Amino acid sequence: MSDVMRALKESFEELQAPEGGFSWSMQEVRGMQMRVFDAVPPTMRAIWELSALQGDKPYIVFEDEEYSYAEIHAQVRALAHLLSDRYGVGAGDRVAVAMRNYPEWVVSYWATISLGAAVVGMNAWWTGPEMTYGLQDSVPKVLIADSERIERVAPHLEELRADNPLELIAVRTSSDLPDGSVHWTDVVVASEAPDALPEADIQPDDDSCIFYTSGTTGFPKGAQLTHRGSIHNLFHMAFSLFASGMASAKLAAAEAASSGQEVPAAAAPSDPAIMVPTPLFHVTANNCVLHPGTMIGAKLVFMHRWDAGRALELIEREKVTTFTGVPTMSREMLGHADWHTRDVSSLESMGGGGAAVQPDLVEKIDKANEKIAPSTGYGLTETHGIATAVSSIFFTAKPTSAGPIAPTFEAKVIDENGDDLPEGSVGELCLRGPAVIKGYLNRPKETAEAIRDGWFRTGDIVQIDEDGFVHIVDRAKDVVLRGGENVYCGEVEAAIYEHPSVAEVAVFGIPDERLGELVAVAIVPAAGASFGEAELTAHLEGRMAKFKHPERVWILDEPLPQNANGKFVKRQLRDALLAAE
């Protein structure tokens, strides 16, 4: 074992010791024994209430707007009382949020979960029919949405309200609203907010959020995130940060001792400022940035839409210390002409999740300047965020890895039959712990298939090395990871098969330097039918979000290759099509 890995291993052990601050014990969670941290807050409401101590410190920056912790707390109290008093929202209810990364998203989130209700974080790229499906599946009492989302869902409101008296609060719109709707600014009045949140009875395993993951059967599944799971993800992130810092200090001390020099004094910590360029309806931005950023009193910097040049401008202006996005974003900033003209000296960390950070990008970030440390994590919606995390020299030491498993997860690797494999084997990663979701909303069959005896089958093929670092080898699930967005092939195939001129469809991913993967499709038209890219584009328009549309299309006149079980052999097909080019 190298000195770097030994220092990290020792730090892991010391932090998990009884006096280390991250000790855990086996406790019963939803009828099963799991590793649970011994000393953490019971709910996310407690995290939010503690952040009131930050007072007038800056909290949310959205483009040219800035709000302090005190200002956002007042808005949260105002909205929480509105939801409770006017709409009857309380423990066990749901409030859907569909908008860009506006400050109102953050206010809506904290107000809702502080009542014991669950936030339904709706994908802002969804079409009207996709929004309708999510609202019918989750049955929220209230929908809080911006003008773009209202325009999409408005034609479906009558259908939605036939079964559920859905209320609508409109954000940042001056247009006419559907009947029974209200403008945010008319009803959320911070200056009139009570001094305290409404009382709420919240249990650790109550739902805190419903995030939809695209389904392999054609319909998204609502993953039920809990307060306990979110808390454990938050403390996993803190653990990773502490472990890296402690291990780095050990290495510095050892180097100083060997050279006979004094250990250099630690630099004074900077005021944390985190850029949040990815959408809050994903765990990457919500659970892995909003939660920890709020807990440490950071300033969170949001953008109207992603633009590398604008991001560099905001980093300079707001003295951003941490950039957390998908790898594509880091790559675009490093390659932007303004990287060398903007003052990015405040940056200390660049990284994120949603896709693998390629080894060349790890090196580029590490060499960008002396202060910036690369970082990454691996996780899923179903794990509330990170299952592994790694940064700085521990990442550069193993640039093809995603880091070690977080403390309260048990991990095992299984073969295609579900049998456990020996250490060091390549197989599907399974995880068990309090940060595994409760299940999929209204989907007992899918829940039972994905989570067995508490073990969640990730669908990712991995190898865990001798130091406990996870290396992602492949994905078992039929999914394309496009710029941090999961595109499930079955969902896209189901939509394409609705066209009467299509006989066979296979959707798969092809490599792309910028986005990681692109959605590609091979289509065999029905006998005697004419079908091409124009027909495909017209057919999918309005059926599903643009990021799911195939960007490479092959129209074939021969049947797609199949295996003995009659399944399309997608890898063979993809390789043959790319090789032919």
C-alpha positions as CSV (number, residue, x, y, z in Angstrom):
1,M,0.0,0.0,0.0
2,S,1.4,3.4,-0.9
3,D,1.9,6.1,1.6
4,V,-0.9,8.1,0.2
5,M,-3.4,5.3,0.5
6,R,-2.1,4.3,3.9
7,A,-2.7,7.9,5.2
8,L,-6.2,7.9,3.8
9,K,-7.0,4.5,5.3
10,E,-5.7,5.6,8.8
11,S,-7.9,8.7,8.6
12,F,-10.9,6.6,7.7
13,E,-10.4,4.4,10.7
14,E,-9.8,7.3,13.1
15,L,-12.8,9.3,12.0
16,Q,-15.1,6.2,12.4
17,A,-13.7,5.5,15.9
18,P,-16.0,6.3,18.9
19,E,-14.3,9.6,19.5
20,G,-13.9,10.5,15.8
21,G,-17.2,12.2,15.2
22,F,-18.4,9.7,12.5
23,S,-18.9,6.6,14.5
24,W,-21.7,4.3,13.4
25,S,-23.5,1.3,14.8
26,M,-25.9,-1.3,13.4
27,Q,-29.5,-0.1,13.9
28,E,-32.9,-1.1,12.6
29,V,-34.1,1.0,9.6
30,R,-37.4,0.1,8.0
31,G,-37.2,-3.4,9.5
32,M,-33.6,-4.1,8.5
33,Q,-30.3,-3.8,10.3
34,M,-28.1,-1.1,8.8
35,R,-25.1,1.0,9.6
36,V,-26.3,4.3,11.0
37,F,-24.3,7.3,12.2
38,D,-24.5,7.6,16.0
39,A,-24.7,11.4,16.2
40,V,-26.6,13.2,13.4
41,P,-29.7,15.4,13.3
42,P,-32.9,13.4,12.8
43,T,-34.3,15.5,9.9
44,M,-33.4,18.0,7.3
45,R,-35.6,20.6,9.0
46,A,-32.9,20.7,11.8
47,I,-30.3,21.5,9.2
48,W,-32.3,24.3,7.8
49,E,-33.1,25.8,11.3
50,L,-29.4,25.7,12.2
51,S,-28.6,27.8,9.1
52,A,-30.6,30.7,10.6
53,L,-27.4,31.4,12.6
54,Q,-25.8,32.6,9.4
55,G,-27.9,35.8,9.6
56,D,-27.1,38.4,7.0
57,K,-24.3,36.4,5.3
58,P,-24.9,36.0,1.5
59,Y,-26.7,32.8,0.7
60,I,-28.2,32.8,-2.8
61,V,-26.8,34.6,-5.8
62,F,-28.8,34.3,-9.0
63,E,-27.2,36.2,-11.9
64,D,-27.4,39.8,-10.6
65,E,-29.7,39.1,-7.6
66,E,-28.4,38.4,-4.1
67,Y,-30.2,37.2,-1.0
68,S,-28.9,36.7,2.5
69,Y,-29.6,33.7,4.8
70,A,-32.0,35.9,6.8
71,E,-33.9,37.0,3.7
72,I,-34.4,33.5,2.4
73,H,-35.4,32.3,5.9
74,A,-38.1,34.9,6.0
75,Q,-39.4,33.8,2.5
76,V,-39.3,30.2,3.7
77,R,-41.4,31.0,6.8
78,A,-43.8,33.0,4.7
79,L,-44.3,30.1,2.1
80,A,-44.4,27.4,4.8
81,H,-47.3,29.2,6.5
82,L,-49.0,29.8,3.2
83,L,-48.8,26.1,2.2
84,S,-50.0,25.1,5.7
85,D,-52.7,27.6,6.3
86,R,-54.1,28.1,2.8
87,Y,-53.6,24.8,1.1
88,G,-53.5,22.4,4.1
89,V,-50.0,21.0,3.3
90,G,-48.6,19.0,6.1
91,A,-46.8,15.8,7.0
92,G,-47.2,13.2,4.3
93,D,-48.3,15.6,1.6
94,R,-46.4,16.6,-1.5
95,V,-45.6,19.9,-3.3
96,A,-44.3,19.8,-6.9
97,V,-41.6,22.2,-8.0
98,A,-41.0,22.8,-11.7
99,M,-38.7,25.7,-12.6
100,R,-35.2,26.8,-13.5
101,N,-32.6,27.2,-10.7
102,Y,-34.4,30.3,-9.4
103,P,-34.1,31.3,-5.7
104,E,-37.7,30.4,-5.4
105,W,-36.7,26.7,-6.0
106,V,-34.6,26.9,-2.8
107,V,-37.3,28.6,-0.9
108,S,-39.9,26.1,-2.0
109,Y,-37.7,23.2,-1.1
110,W,-36.9,24.2,2.5
111,A,-40.5,25.4,3.2
112,T,-42.0,22.1,2.0
113,I,-39.7,19.7,3.8
114,S,-39.8,21.8,7.0
115,L,-43.6,21.0,7.0
116,G,-42.9,17.2,6.8
117,A,-44.2,17.2,3.2
118,A,-42.2,15.9,0.3
119,V,-40.9,18.0,-2.6
120,V,-41.6,16.5,-6.0
121,G,-38.6,17.8,-8.0
122,M,-39.9,17.9,-11.6
123,N,-37.4,17.7,-14.5
124,A,-37.6,21.2,-16.0
125,W,-37.0,19.8,-19.5
126,W,-40.1,17.6,-19.4
127,T,-42.8,18.2,-22.0
128,G,-46.4,18.8,-21.1
129,P,-47.3,15.1,-21.2
130,E,-44.3,14.2,-19.2
131,M,-45.2,16.8,-16.5
132,T,-48.8,15.5,-16.5
133,Y,-47.6,11.9,-15.9
134,G,-45.4,13.0,-13.0
135,L,-48.2,15.1,-11.4
136,Q,-50.7,12.3,-11.8
137,D,-48.2,9.8,-10.3
138,S,-47.2,11.9,-7.3
139,V,-50.5,13.7,-6.6
140,P,-49.2,16.9,-5.1
141,K,-51.5,19.4,-3.4
142,V,-49.6,22.3,-4.9
143,L,-47.5,22.9,-8.0
144,I,-45.0,25.8,-7.9
145,A,-43.8,26.6,-11.4
146,D,-42.2,29.2,-13.6
147,S,-43.7,30.6,-16.8
148,E,-42.1,28.1,-19.1
149,R,-43.4,25.1,-17.1
150,I,-46.8,26.7,-16.7
151,E,-47.1,27.1,-20.5
152,R,-46.4,23.4,-20.9
153,V,-48.7,22.1,-18.3
154,A,-51.6,24.6,-18.7
155,P,-53.3,22.6,-21.5
156,H,-53.4,19.6,-19.2
157,L,-54.6,21.3,-16.0
158,E,-58.3,20.4,-16.5
159,E,-57.3,16.7,-16.9
160,L,-55.1,16.9,-13.8
161,R,-57.7,18.7,-11.7
162,A,-60.4,16.2,-12.5
163,D,-58.8,13.8,-10.0
164,N,-56.9,16.1,-7.8
165,P,-57.6,19.8,-6.8
166,L,-54.1,20.9,-7.8
167,E,-53.3,24.4,-6.8
168,L,-50.8,26.5,-8.8
169,I,-48.3,29.1,-7.5
170,A,-46.7,31.0,-10.4
171,V,-43.1,32.1,-10.2
172,R,-41.5,34.9,-12.3
173,T,-44.4,35.4,-14.8
174,S,-46.5,38.4,-15.6
175,S,-48.8,36.5,-18.0
176,D,-52.4,35.6,-17.4
177,L,-52.7,32.5,-15.2
178,P,-55.0,29.5,-15.3
179,D,-58.1,29.9,-13.0
180,G,-57.4,29.4,-9.3
181,S,-53.7,30.2,-9.6
182,V,-51.8,32.9,-7.8
183,H,-48.6,34.8,-8.4
184,W,-45.7,34.1,-5.9
185,T,-45.1,37.8,-5.2
186,D,-48.8,38.2,-4.2
187,V,-48.8,35.5,-1.6
188,V,-45.2,35.0,-0.4
189,V,-44.6,38.2,1.5
190,A,-41.4,37.9,3.5
191,S,-42.0,41.2,5.5
192,E,-45.2,39.6,6.9
193,A,-43.7,36.2,7.7
194,P,-44.2,34.9,11.2
195,D,-41.2,34.6,13.4
196,A,-41.2,30.7,13.4
197,L,-42.0,27.9,11.1
198,P,-45.3,26.0,11.6
199,E,-45.0,23.1,14.0
200,A,-44.4,19.7,12.2
201,D,-44.1,16.1,13.3
202,I,-41.4,14.6,11.0
203,Q,-39.9,11.2,11.4
204,P,-36.4,10.2,10.0
205,D,-37.8,7.8,7.4
206,D,-40.5,10.1,6.1
207,D,-40.2,11.1,2.5
208,S,-38.4,14.4,2.0
209,C,-38.3,14.4,-1.8
210,I,-39.5,12.6,-4.9
211,F,-37.0,12.7,-7.7
212,Y,-38.0,11.0,-11.0
213,T,-35.6,8.7,-12.7
214,S,-36.2,7.6,-16.3
215,G,-37.7,4.1,-16.4
216,T,-36.5,1.2,-18.5
217,T,-40.2,0.3,-19.2
218,G,-41.0,3.7,-20.7
219,F,-42.2,5.6,-17.7
220,P,-40.2,7.5,-15.1
221,K,-40.1,6.2,-11.5
222,G,-40.4,8.4,-8.5
223,A,-37.6,7.7,-6.1
224,Q,-38.6,8.2,-2.5
225,L,-35.8,10.1,-0.7
226,T,-36.0,10.3,3.1
227,H,-34.8,12.7,5.7
228,R,-32.5,10.0,7.2
229,G,-31.1,9.2,3.7
230,S,-30.4,12.9,3.0
231,I,-28.8,13.4,6.4
232,H,-26.5,10.4,5.8
233,N,-25.5,11.7,2.4
234,L,-24.7,15.0,3.9
235,F,-22.5,13.5,6.5
236,H,-20.9,11.2,4.0
237,M,-19.8,14.3,2.1
238,A,-18.5,15.9,5.3
239,F,-16.7,12.6,6.2
240,S,-14.9,12.6,2.8
241,L,-13.8,16.2,3.3
242,F,-12.5,15.6,6.8
243,A,-10.7,12.3,5.8
244,S,-8.9,14.0,2.9
245,G,-7.9,16.9,5.1
246,M,-6.6,14.6,7.8
247,A,-4.8,12.4,5.4
248,S,-3.2,15.4,3.7
249,A,-2.0,16.7,7.1
250,K,-0.5,13.3,7.9
251,L,1.4,13.2,4.6
252,A,2.7,16.8,5.1
253,A,3.8,16.0,8.6
254,A,5.7,12.9,7.4
255,E,7.4,14.8,4.6
256,A,8.4,17.5,7.0
257,A,9.8,15.0,9.5
258,S,11.8,13.2,6.8
259,S,13.3,16.5,5.6
260,G,13.9,18.0,9.0
261,Q,11.6,21.0,8.3
262,E,8.6,22.4,10.1
263,V,5.1,21.5,8.9
264,P,3.9,24.5,6.9
265,A,1.1,26.4,8.5
266,A,-2.3,25.7,7.1
267,A,-3.8,28.5,5.0
268,A,-6.7,30.5,6.5
269,P,-9.9,29.0,5.2
270,S,-11.7,31.0,2.5
271,D,-15.3,32.1,2.8
272,P,-17.0,29.2,0.9
273,A,-18.7,30.1,-2.3
274,I,-20.1,27.3,-4.5
275,M,-21.2,27.5,-8.1
276,V,-24.3,25.4,-8.9
277,P,-24.6,25.1,-12.6
278,T,-26.6,21.8,-12.7
279,P,-30.3,21.6,-12.1
280,L,-31.7,21.3,-8.6
281,F,-34.1,18.6,-9.6
282,H,-31.2,16.2,-9.5
283,V,-29.4,14.9,-6.4
284,T,-26.1,16.2,-7.7
285,A,-27.1,19.8,-7.2
286,N,-29.8,19.4,-4.5
287,N,-28.4,16.8,-2.1
288,C,-24.7,17.2,-2.9
289,V,-24.4,21.0,-3.2
290,L,-27.5,22.7,-1.7
291,H,-27.5,20.6,1.4
292,P,-23.8,20.8,2.4
293,G,-23.5,24.4,1.2
294,T,-26.4,25.4,3.4
295,M,-25.0,23.5,6.4
296,I,-21.6,25.3,6.2
297,G,-23.0,28.7,5.5
298,A,-21.7,28.9,2.0
299,K,-22.8,31.4,-0.7
300,L,-24.5,29.5,-3.6
301,V,-24.1,30.9,-7.1
302,F,-26.8,30.0,-9.7
303,M,-27.0,30.8,-13.4
304,H,-30.0,31.2,-15.7
305,R,-28.5,28.7,-18.1
306,W,-25.1,27.1,-18.6
307,D,-22.6,29.2,-20.4
308,A,-18.9,28.7,-19.8
309,G,-18.0,32.3,-20.4
310,R,-20.7,33.6,-18.0
311,A,-19.6,31.0,-15.4
312,L,-16.1,32.4,-15.5
313,E,-17.4,35.9,-15.1
314,L,-19.4,34.9,-12.0
315,I,-16.5,32.9,-10.6
316,E,-14.4,36.1,-10.8
317,R,-17.1,38.4,-9.4
318,E,-18.3,36.1,-6.6
319,K,-14.9,34.7,-5.6
320,V,-16.2,31.2,-6.1
321,T,-14.1,28.6,-4.3
322,T,-15.9,25.4,-5.4
323,F,-17.2,24.5,-8.8
324,T,-19.5,21.4,-8.8
325,G,-20.9,20.4,-12.2
326,V,-20.8,17.6,-14.7
327,P,-17.3,17.0,-16.2
328,T,-18.3,18.6,-19.5
329,M,-18.7,21.9,-17.8
330,S,-15.2,21.8,-16.2
331,R,-13.8,20.8,-19.6
332,E,-15.5,23.7,-21.3
333,M,-14.3,26.3,-18.8
334,L,-10.7,25.1,-19.0
335,G,-10.9,25.3,-22.8
336,H,-12.6,28.7,-22.9
337,A,-10.6,31.7,-24.0
338,D,-11.6,33.6,-20.9
339,W,-10.0,31.0,-18.6
340,H,-6.7,32.9,-19.0
341,T,-8.1,36.4,-18.7
342,R,-10.6,36.0,-15.9
343,D,-9.4,36.0,-12.2
344,V,-10.2,32.4,-11.1
345,S,-7.6,32.4,-8.3
346,S,-10.4,31.9,-5.7
347,L,-11.1,28.4,-7.1
348,E,-9.9,25.6,-4.8
349,S,-11.9,22.7,-6.1
350,M,-13.4,21.6,-9.5
351,G,-15.3,18.4,-10.0
352,G,-18.7,17.0,-9.5
353,G,-20.7,14.0,-10.6
354,G,-23.4,12.9,-13.1
355,A,-20.7,11.3,-15.3
356,A,-17.2,9.9,-15.0
357,V,-14.4,12.4,-14.9
358,Q,-12.0,11.2,-17.6
359,P,-8.3,10.7,-16.6
360,D,-7.1,13.5,-18.9
361,L,-9.6,15.9,-17.3
362,V,-8.3,15.0,-13.8
363,E,-4.8,15.9,-15.0
364,K,-6.0,19.1,-16.6
365,I,-7.8,20.3,-13.5
366,D,-4.8,19.3,-11.3
367,K,-2.5,21.4,-13.4
368,A,-4.9,24.3,-14.0
369,N,-3.3,26.2,-11.1
370,E,-1.6,25.4,-7.8
371,K,-4.8,25.7,-5.7
372,I,-7.4,23.8,-7.6
373,A,-7.9,20.2,-6.6
374,P,-9.9,17.8,-8.8
375,S,-12.7,15.9,-7.2
376,T,-15.4,13.4,-8.1
377,G,-18.0,11.1,-6.6
378,Y,-20.1,8.2,-7.7
379,G,-23.7,7.8,-6.8
380,L,-27.3,7.6,-8.0
381,T,-30.7,9.1,-7.2
382,E,-31.3,5.8,-5.4
383,T,-28.4,6.5,-3.0
384,H,-29.5,10.1,-2.2
385,G,-26.2,11.3,-3.8
386,I,-22.8,9.9,-3.3
387,A,-21.8,6.3,-2.7
388,T,-18.1,7.1,-3.2
389,A,-16.1,10.4,-3.2
390,V,-12.5,11.3,-3.7
391,S,-10.5,14.5,-4.3
392,S,-7.0,16.1,-4.5
393,I,-4.0,13.9,-4.4
394,F,-6.1,10.8,-3.5
395,F,-7.9,11.3,-6.8
396,T,-4.8,11.9,-8.9
397,A,-3.2,8.8,-7.4
398,K,-6.1,6.8,-8.9
399,P,-7.6,8.9,-11.7
400,T,-9.6,6.1,-13.1
401,S,-11.4,5.5,-9.9
402,A,-14.5,7.0,-8.3
403,G,-13.1,6.8,-4.7
404,P,-13.8,4.6,-1.7
405,I,-17.2,3.5,-0.4
406,A,-18.9,5.9,2.1
407,P,-18.9,4.7,5.7
408,T,-22.5,3.7,6.2
409,F,-22.8,1.7,3.0
410,E,-22.1,-2.0,2.9
411,A,-21.0,-3.0,-0.6
412,K,-20.7,-6.2,-2.5
413,V,-20.2,-7.3,-6.1
414,I,-22.5,-9.9,-7.7
415,D,-22.5,-11.9,-10.9
416,E,-25.3,-12.0,-13.5
417,N,-27.1,-14.6,-11.5
418,G,-27.1,-12.5,-8.3
419,D,-24.4,-14.6,-6.5
420,D,-21.7,-12.8,-4.5
421,L,-18.3,-12.6,-6.1
422,P,-14.9,-12.8,-4.4
423,E,-13.0,-9.6,-3.6
424,G,-11.4,-8.0,-6.6
425,S,-13.9,-9.5,-9.0
426,V,-15.7,-7.6,-11.8
427,G,-19.5,-7.6,-11.3
428,E,-22.5,-5.5,-10.5
429,L,-22.2,-3.3,-7.5
430,C,-24.8,-3.6,-4.7
431,L,-25.2,-1.2,-1.8
432,R,-27.0,-1.4,1.5
433,G,-27.4,1.4,4.0
434,P,-29.7,4.2,5.3
435,A,-29.0,6.3,2.2
436,V,-30.6,3.8,-0.1
437,I,-34.1,5.1,-1.1
438,K,-37.2,3.8,0.6
439,G,-38.5,2.7,-2.8
440,Y,-40.2,3.8,-6.0
441,L,-43.5,5.6,-5.5
442,N,-46.5,3.4,-6.5
443,R,-44.1,0.8,-7.9
444,P,-43.9,-2.1,-5.4
445,K,-42.8,-4.6,-8.2
446,E,-39.9,-2.3,-9.4
447,T,-38.9,-1.6,-5.8
448,A,-38.8,-5.3,-5.0
449,E,-36.7,-5.9,-8.1
450,A,-34.2,-3.1,-7.4
451,I,-33.9,-3.5,-3.6
452,R,-33.6,-7.0,-2.2
453,D,-33.2,-7.5,1.6
454,G,-32.0,-3.9,1.7
455,W,-29.4,-4.4,-1.1
456,F,-29.8,-2.0,-4.0
457,R,-28.7,-3.3,-7.3
458,T,-27.0,-0.3,-8.9
459,G,-26.8,-1.7,-12.5
460,D,-23.2,-0.6,-12.6
461,I,-20.4,-3.0,-13.4
462,V,-17.4,-2.3,-11.1
463,Q,-14.2,-3.6,-9.6
464,I,-13.2,-2.7,-6.1
465,D,-9.4,-2.7,-5.8
466,E,-7.2,-3.6,-2.9
467,D,-7.4,-0.1,-1.4
468,G,-11.2,-0.2,-1.4
469,F,-11.5,2.2,-4.4
470,V,-14.3,1.6,-6.8
471,H,-13.6,1.5,-10.6
472,I,-16.6,1.8,-12.9
473,V,-16.1,-0.7,-15.7
474,D,-19.5,-0.6,-17.5
475,R,-23.2,-0.2,-17.0
476,A,-25.5,-3.2,-16.8
477,K,-28.6,-1.1,-17.2
478,D,-29.7,0.0,-20.6
479,V,-29.0,3.6,-20.2
480,V,-27.1,6.4,-21.9
481,L,-25.4,9.0,-19.7
482,R,-25.6,12.2,-21.8
483,G,-24.0,15.2,-20.1
484,G,-25.1,14.1,-16.6
485,E,-28.6,13.2,-17.7
486,N,-29.7,9.5,-17.6
487,V,-31.5,8.6,-20.8
488,Y,-33.1,5.1,-20.5
489,C,-33.1,3.4,-23.8
490,G,-36.4,1.6,-23.1
491,E,-38.2,4.8,-22.7
492,V,-37.0,6.2,-26.0
493,E,-37.6,2.9,-27.8
494,A,-41.1,2.8,-26.5
495,A,-41.8,6.2,-27.9
496,I,-40.4,5.4,-31.3
497,Y,-42.3,2.2,-31.5
498,E,-45.5,4.2,-31.4
499,H,-44.9,5.2,-35.0
500,P,-46.7,2.8,-37.4
501,S,-43.8,2.8,-39.9
502,V,-41.3,1.4,-37.4
503,A,-40.6,-2.4,-37.2
504,E,-37.5,-2.6,-35.0
505,V,-35.7,-0.1,-32.8
506,A,-32.5,-0.2,-30.8
507,V,-31.4,2.8,-28.8
508,F,-27.8,3.0,-27.4
509,G,-25.0,5.4,-26.5
510,I,-22.0,6.3,-28.6
511,P,-18.9,8.1,-27.2
512,D,-18.8,11.9,-27.4
513,E,-15.9,14.0,-26.2
514,R,-18.1,16.9,-24.9
515,L,-21.1,15.1,-23.4
516,G,-19.6,11.7,-22.6
517,E,-22.2,9.9,-24.7
518,L,-24.8,10.8,-27.3
519,V,-28.1,9.1,-27.8
520,A,-28.1,7.0,-31.0
521,V,-30.6,4.8,-32.6
522,A,-30.8,2.1,-35.3
523,I,-34.3,1.7,-36.9
524,V,-35.6,-0.8,-39.3
525,P,-38.8,0.5,-41.0
526,A,-41.8,-1.7,-41.4
527,A,-42.2,-3.6,-44.7
528,G,-43.1,-1.2,-47.5
529,A,-42.9,1.8,-45.2
530,S,-40.8,4.9,-45.7
531,F,-39.2,6.3,-42.5
532,G,-36.2,8.7,-42.0
533,E,-34.7,11.3,-39.6
534,A,-37.3,13.9,-40.5
535,E,-40.2,11.6,-39.5
536,L,-38.4,10.6,-36.3
537,T,-37.8,14.2,-35.3
538,A,-41.5,15.1,-36.0
539,H,-42.7,12.0,-34.1
540,L,-40.7,12.7,-30.9
541,E,-41.4,16.4,-30.8
542,G,-43.5,17.1,-27.8
543,R,-43.5,13.4,-26.7
544,M,-40.3,13.7,-24.6
545,A,-37.7,16.1,-23.6
546,K,-35.1,17.2,-26.2
547,F,-32.1,15.6,-24.4
548,K,-33.7,12.2,-24.9
549,H,-34.0,12.6,-28.7
550,P,-31.4,10.5,-30.7
551,E,-28.7,12.6,-32.2
552,R,-27.3,9.9,-34.4
553,V,-29.7,7.9,-36.5
554,W,-29.1,4.8,-38.7
555,I,-32.0,3.6,-40.9
556,L,-31.3,0.0,-41.8
557,D,-32.8,-2.4,-44.3
558,E,-31.8,-5.6,-42.5
559,P,-33.1,-7.0,-39.2
560,L,-31.2,-6.0,-36.1
561,P,-28.8,-8.6,-34.6
562,Q,-30.3,-10.7,-31.8
563,N,-28.9,-13.2,-29.3
564,A,-30.3,-16.6,-28.5
565,N,-32.9,-15.1,-26.2
566,G,-34.2,-12.8,-29.0
567,K,-32.7,-9.7,-27.5
568,F,-31.0,-7.1,-29.7
569,V,-27.2,-7.3,-29.3
570,K,-26.7,-3.5,-28.9
571,R,-23.0,-3.5,-28.3
572,Q,-22.3,-5.6,-31.3
573,L,-24.7,-3.4,-33.4
574,R,-23.1,-0.2,-32.1
575,D,-19.5,-1.4,-32.8
576,A,-20.4,-2.5,-36.3
577,L,-22.2,0.7,-37.2
578,L,-19.3,2.9,-35.9
579,A,-16.7,0.7,-37.6
580,A,-18.5,0.9,-40.9
581,E,-18.1,4.7,-40.8
